Amino acid sequence: MAQSYFVRELINLSAVFITKNAASQLEYALKSVQFCRDIVVLDSGSTDGTQALALRYGARVYQQDWLGFGPQKQKAVELAKFDWVLCLDADERVSQALSDNIINTLKTPELTAYQMPRSNFFIDRYLRHGEGYPDLSLRLFNRKHARWSDDAVHERVLSQGAVGLLKGDLLHHSAETLEVYLSKQNRYTEIQARQLAAAGKPPGFGKLLVSPLVRFIKFYGLRGGFRDGWPGLVHICIGCFNSFIKYAKARALLESKDPDQL
């Protein structure tokens, strides 16, 4: 879904991306951050023209072998020109309302980190309830007071102070098929399972059974995921399965007693 952007002014802010073979999605993201005076793209071996595309939009492009999500994003932050950074994925874009709010907020920032609602496009619509929204994401921060965690997956920003809330949506538009989405989720649960297994304590049967159930009740029922129609149902069912399978994989790894699997 294309979106028009009006850049009313440039601000001293670095938009930061990590990429690999993201040419099909990155252009929309780059267009949405043209209000930033600095754009950094840290690439990990693209072969589809991602780097050339980023250069056309004025980005400073660097190469870095893959370090894991958290360390890779932190490396990109360290390459920024300005202390204030806006960290985005290649399949995300800043809405006009959000860019306006960022510009106004950074004129006189009261805090050193801000989160924003993220609206996820899934199957055929932007999800507006349940797990899919508001999906608050901390992406704007002063790097002197916050940094990315070292987690290889499901990384997060660690802030030293209070976190503010911005108005306007960060639009997540991966445009991937359901098959690709499931494949990605399988990789994520594999990484999570290895992290859990490394702790050495096998998840109990209660954890395997209760975690998916609680997740379903919380997001599909209490937070209205059912209002997003059948895409909302598919989204939460995959999420619940992920809750189960990561613990099942961790238990299988520990019971295999093969240290090379951990």
C-alpha positions as CSV (number, residue, x, y, z in Angstrom):
1,M,0.0,0.0,0.0
2,A,1.6,3.2,-1.2
3,Q,1.5,6.3,1.0
4,S,2.3,9.9,0.1
5,Y,4.6,11.9,2.4
6,F,5.1,15.6,2.7
7,V,8.4,16.7,4.2
8,R,7.9,20.0,5.9
9,E,11.3,20.3,7.5
10,L,14.5,18.4,8.2
11,I,15.6,17.7,11.7
12,N,18.9,16.4,13.3
13,L,17.8,12.8,13.6
14,S,19.4,9.6,12.3
15,A,17.1,7.0,10.8
16,V,18.8,3.7,11.2
17,F,18.2,0.4,9.3
18,I,19.7,-3.1,9.2
19,T,19.1,-4.9,6.0
20,K,19.7,-8.0,3.9
21,N,18.0,-8.4,0.5
22,A,15.4,-5.8,1.3
23,A,15.2,-4.0,-2.0
24,S,11.5,-4.9,-2.5
25,Q,10.5,-3.2,0.7
26,L,13.1,-0.7,1.6
27,E,12.1,2.1,-0.8
28,Y,8.9,2.9,1.1
29,A,10.7,3.0,4.4
30,L,13.4,5.3,3.0
31,K,10.7,7.7,1.5
32,S,9.1,7.9,4.9
33,V,12.2,9.1,6.7
34,Q,13.2,11.9,4.4
35,F,12.6,14.3,7.3
36,C,15.8,12.9,8.9
37,R,19.1,14.7,8.1
38,D,20.9,11.4,8.4
39,I,20.0,7.9,7.2
40,V,22.2,4.9,8.0
41,V,21.8,1.4,6.4
42,L,23.9,-1.4,7.9
43,D,23.7,-4.3,5.4
44,S,24.7,-7.9,5.9
45,G,25.5,-9.1,2.4
46,S,22.6,-8.2,0.2
47,T,22.7,-9.4,-3.4
48,D,19.4,-7.8,-4.7
49,G,20.4,-4.2,-5.1
50,T,19.5,-3.1,-1.5
51,Q,22.7,-1.1,-1.1
52,A,22.4,0.7,-4.4
53,L,18.8,1.6,-3.6
54,A,19.8,3.0,-0.2
55,L,22.5,5.1,-1.8
56,R,19.9,6.6,-4.2
57,Y,17.9,7.9,-1.2
58,G,20.9,9.5,0.4
59,A,21.8,6.8,3.0
60,R,25.2,6.1,4.3
61,V,25.7,2.4,3.6
62,Y,27.9,0.1,5.6
63,Q,28.6,-3.6,5.5
64,Q,28.6,-5.9,8.6
65,D,28.4,-9.7,8.8
66,W,25.4,-10.8,10.8
67,L,25.8,-10.4,14.6
68,G,22.3,-11.3,15.7
69,F,19.4,-8.8,15.8
70,G,20.3,-6.9,19.0
71,P,24.0,-6.5,18.3
72,Q,23.4,-5.7,14.7
73,K,21.0,-2.9,15.5
74,Q,23.3,-1.5,18.2
75,K,26.2,-1.5,15.7
76,A,24.0,0.5,13.3
77,V,23.1,3.0,16.1
78,E,26.8,3.5,16.8
79,L,27.3,4.6,13.1
80,A,24.7,7.4,13.3
81,K,25.7,11.0,13.1
82,F,23.3,12.2,15.7
83,D,22.6,11.1,19.2
84,W,18.9,10.9,18.5
85,V,18.1,7.9,16.4
86,L,15.0,6.4,14.9
87,C,15.4,2.6,14.4
88,L,13.3,1.0,11.8
89,D,13.1,-2.3,9.9
90,A,13.1,-2.4,6.1
91,D,9.4,-3.4,6.0
92,E,8.3,-0.5,8.2
93,R,7.4,3.0,7.3
94,V,6.6,6.2,9.3
95,S,3.1,7.5,8.8
96,Q,2.7,11.2,8.1
97,A,1.1,11.7,11.5
98,L,4.0,10.0,13.3
99,S,6.6,12.0,11.4
100,D,4.8,15.2,12.3
101,N,4.8,14.2,16.0
102,I,8.5,13.2,16.0
103,I,9.4,16.6,14.5
104,N,7.4,18.5,17.1
105,T,8.6,16.3,20.0
106,L,12.3,16.6,19.2
107,K,12.1,20.4,19.2
108,T,12.0,20.3,23.0
109,P,12.2,16.7,24.1
110,E,11.1,16.1,27.7
111,L,12.4,12.5,27.8
112,T,15.2,10.5,26.2
113,A,13.2,7.6,24.7
114,Y,9.8,7.3,23.0
115,Q,7.7,4.4,22.0
116,M,5.0,4.5,19.3
117,P,2.0,2.3,18.3
118,R,2.8,-0.1,15.5
119,S,0.1,-1.2,13.1
120,N,0.8,-4.6,11.5
121,F,-0.4,-5.5,8.1
122,F,-1.4,-9.2,8.1
123,I,-2.9,-11.2,5.2
124,D,-5.2,-8.5,3.9
125,R,-5.5,-5.7,6.4
126,Y,-3.8,-3.7,9.2
127,L,-4.6,-5.3,12.5
128,R,-6.2,-2.9,14.9
129,H,-6.8,-5.1,18.0
130,G,-5.3,-8.0,19.9
131,E,-1.6,-8.7,19.5
132,G,-1.5,-6.8,16.3
133,Y,-2.3,-3.3,17.8
134,P,-1.1,-1.1,19.4
135,D,2.0,-3.3,19.6
136,L,3.9,-0.4,21.3
137,S,7.5,-0.2,20.0
138,L,10.4,1.8,21.5
139,R,12.2,3.1,18.4
140,L,13.1,6.7,19.0
141,F,15.8,7.4,21.6
142,N,18.9,9.3,22.6
143,R,21.7,6.8,22.3
144,K,23.5,8.4,25.3
145,H,20.6,7.1,27.5
146,A,19.4,3.9,25.8
147,R,20.7,1.0,23.7
148,W,19.6,-2.2,22.1
149,S,19.8,-5.4,24.1
150,D,22.2,-8.2,23.1
151,D,19.4,-10.6,22.4
152,A,19.8,-12.6,19.1
153,V,16.1,-12.4,18.6
154,H,13.2,-10.5,20.1
155,E,15.7,-7.7,20.9
156,R,14.5,-4.6,22.8
157,V,15.7,-1.1,23.6
158,L,17.0,-0.7,27.2
159,S,16.3,2.8,28.4
160,Q,17.8,4.4,31.5
161,G,14.8,6.7,32.1
162,A,11.1,7.0,31.6
163,V,9.6,6.3,28.2
164,G,7.2,8.6,26.4
165,L,4.4,7.8,24.0
166,L,4.2,9.3,20.5
167,K,1.0,9.8,18.4
168,G,0.7,8.4,14.9
169,D,1.4,4.8,13.7
170,L,4.5,3.0,12.6
171,L,3.2,1.0,9.7
172,H,4.6,-2.6,9.5
173,H,4.0,-3.9,6.0
174,S,6.0,-7.0,5.4
175,A,4.0,-8.0,2.3
176,E,5.1,-11.6,2.9
177,T,3.0,-14.7,2.2
178,L,1.6,-16.8,5.0
179,E,4.1,-19.5,4.1
180,V,7.0,-17.1,4.5
181,Y,5.6,-15.8,7.8
182,L,5.3,-19.3,9.2
183,S,8.9,-20.1,8.1
184,K,10.2,-17.0,9.8
185,Q,8.2,-17.8,13.0
186,N,9.8,-21.3,13.0
187,R,13.3,-19.8,12.9
188,Y,12.4,-17.4,15.8
189,T,11.1,-20.3,18.0
190,E,14.3,-22.3,17.2
191,I,16.5,-19.4,18.5
192,Q,14.2,-18.9,21.5
193,A,14.3,-22.6,22.3
194,R,18.1,-22.7,22.3
195,Q,18.2,-19.7,24.6
196,L,15.8,-21.5,27.0
197,A,17.7,-24.7,26.8
198,A,21.0,-23.0,27.6
199,A,19.4,-22.0,30.9
200,G,19.4,-25.7,31.7
201,K,15.8,-26.1,33.2
202,P,13.3,-28.0,31.0
203,P,9.9,-26.3,30.7
204,G,7.2,-28.2,32.6
205,F,4.0,-29.5,31.0
206,G,2.0,-26.7,32.7
207,K,4.1,-24.1,30.9
208,L,3.5,-25.8,27.5
209,L,-0.2,-25.9,28.0
210,V,-1.0,-22.8,30.0
211,S,1.1,-20.3,28.1
212,P,-0.8,-20.6,24.8
213,L,-4.2,-20.6,26.5
214,V,-3.4,-17.4,28.5
215,R,-2.1,-15.8,25.3
216,F,-5.3,-16.6,23.5
217,I,-7.6,-15.4,26.2
218,K,-5.7,-12.2,26.7
219,F,-5.2,-11.0,23.1
220,Y,-8.1,-12.6,21.2
221,G,-10.7,-12.2,23.9
222,L,-9.9,-9.4,26.3
223,R,-8.1,-7.2,23.8
224,G,-10.5,-7.8,21.0
225,G,-8.5,-9.7,18.5
226,F,-11.7,-11.2,17.2
227,R,-12.6,-7.8,15.8
228,D,-10.0,-8.2,13.1
229,G,-11.9,-11.0,11.4
230,W,-10.3,-14.2,10.2
231,P,-6.8,-12.6,9.9
232,G,-7.0,-11.8,13.6
233,L,-7.9,-15.4,14.3
234,V,-5.0,-16.7,12.2
235,H,-2.6,-14.3,13.8
236,I,-3.4,-15.3,17.4
237,C,-3.4,-19.0,16.6
238,I,0.1,-18.8,15.1
239,G,1.2,-16.8,18.2
240,C,-0.3,-19.4,20.6
241,F,1.4,-22.2,18.6
242,N,4.7,-20.3,18.9
243,S,4.2,-20.1,22.7
244,F,3.8,-23.9,22.8
245,I,6.5,-24.9,20.3
246,K,9.3,-22.9,21.7
247,Y,9.0,-24.7,25.0
248,A,8.5,-28.0,23.3
249,K,11.7,-27.5,21.3
250,A,13.6,-26.4,24.4
251,R,12.5,-29.5,26.3
252,A,13.5,-31.7,23.3
253,L,16.9,-30.1,23.2
254,L,17.5,-30.7,26.9
255,E,16.3,-34.3,26.8
256,S,18.5,-35.1,23.8
257,K,21.5,-34.6,26.1
258,D,23.5,-33.6,23.1
259,P,25.6,-30.5,24.0
260,D,26.2,-29.8,20.3
261,Q,22.5,-29.1,19.9
262,L,22.6,-26.2,22.4
